Amino acid sequence: MRIDRLTTLMKRFQLSVRPAPEAAATLLVTACGNGDPAQVIFGSGAQAQATGPILISARVDWGGTANPLMAALPGHVTLDLCDDPEAASLVGLMLAELRAQRCGVDSVIDRLGEVLIVRMLRARIEAGSAQPGVLAGLADPRLSRAIVAIHDAPGRDWRNEDLAQEAGLSLSRFAETFLATVGETPASYLRRWRLTLARQDLERGDRVEQVARRYGYRSPDGFARAFRKRFGVKPLALRAG
């Protein structure tokens, strides 16, 4: 069965791509010698990696460090457009929109940029990562099933045994592999994911008791303690703010 590693992250963290000055950009498209688009560079270190003329500079916002996938990315990710004609077509459409500056250009750039980012992340996940983190976990065909299960059902009473079954591994092998690949235990990752989503819901105005139940906490007090330990503020104060 196909595992969708990105859809839940796309739903929970809004991805936006906006044209920006080169100094503030986190997404750059560079040109080769004849002026055609050659490479896409995405990440906080994009400017340092640009070696040719810059055709597109934009800023990407996808939840910042609250998004576990963004937090796990290296300083930059590159995509060679010579090896990906479909991505090259997307970049060509973006360039045409920026040059024409017709009505709705910002919305079109945002949509095309989102597709481009997803293609880059797909390639990165398929290539794997040597650095521990959720990116490496999603690249693992076994662990990814457990991580996606956590993402899709954060309120479920997940035990390591359940997650090991999702991954198709023995309990001991699952726990060992998850820690080595993701860099934290399954329980720690689950707790962090739950609290990240809880913060989003509280900032949206949801009641503390509802949020606590939604993410598997048996009591609002237990949820409040975990939340304050993670974020340094009480849930009720964040909701009021």
TADA-V936882 format. One record per helix or strand of 2 or more residues. SS is the DSSP state (alpha for helix, beta for strand). FROM is the first residue (numbers start at 1). TO is the last residue. Records with the same first field share a line. If there is no record, write none. Layout:
# TADA-V936882
SS: FROM-TO  FROM-TO
This chain:
# TADA-V936882
alpha: 7-12  22-24  46-49  64-66  68-72  81-83  85-100  105-127  134-139  143-152  160-167  171-182  186-204  208-214  220-231  235-240
beta: 16-19  27-31  37-42  54-61  77-80
